[in-house]
Amino acid sequence: MTKRRYTGVEETRQQLPALLDEARAGKPVVITKHGKPYAAIVPLESLPETGPRPSLRALRGTGAGLWGEDGAAWVERMRDEW
């Protein structure tokens, strides 16, 4: 297993290109803030594969009734408030 490197936020800002090269070479970098792990720069290969994102069209109609009988009138009233 590759040993992790720890770096503070300020050092990360100053050395970001080099840290990105390290991550690309397979070496993860843990970024710390006030001495506590905060984020990480990791090789893409270490991330889990994500499947295709569902289409927003699948959500069509899921909010039916949230705005009452006439959603368009409700939105129109809210616009008039501004």
N, C-alpha and C positions, 0 to 999 in steps of 0.2 A: 504494500500500500504506500502511496506517495505521502510523504510528510507534508503537513500543512504549514504554510508560512503565515504568521500573524503580523499585521501592520496597522498602525493608527490611521485615523481619517486624514490628518494633514499629510502624513507620509504618502498615503494613497493618492491624494491630489497631485503631489509633486512627482510621483513615479508611475502614474497610470499607464503610459505606453509600455513600460517595462513589465508591469504586472499583468497587462493583457497578453503580452508575449509569453509570460510564464504560464498563464492559464491555457493558452493555445497549445503549449508544449506538454500539458497534462498535469501541471502543478497548481493545485487550488490555493487561493489566498483568502484568508479570513480577515475582514476589516473590523477593527475594534473601535469602540467609542467609549471613552472614560474607562478603558481597561476591560470592557465587556464585549463579547462577540456581537456584532451588529449586522453584518452582511457578508457576502462572499462573492468572489470572482472565481468561477469554476469552468473547466473545459465543457464545451457543449455536449460532448459524449457522456458526461456524467449525469446529465439531466434526463429524467424519464421521457420517453416518447409520448407525445400527446396525439390523440386521434383528431380527426377533423372536427372542427367546431360546428355545432348545430346551427342551422339557418335561423335567422330572426323570424322568418315566416312561420316557424313552428309555434311562435308565441301569439300569433294572430288570434284574437278573440279571448285570450286568457284574462283580460281586464274588463270583460263585459260586465256592466252593471256597477262598476266602481264609481262612476260619475253620475249615477242616477239614471233615470229614464232617457234623458236627452243630454248626452255627454257634450255635444257641440254647444248647447246653450250654456252649460256650466263653464266651459272654457271661455266662451265669449264674455260672461260676467267677470271672470278673473282678469281677462285682458282689460276690461273697462276700469278695473281698480287702479291700473297703472296710468 
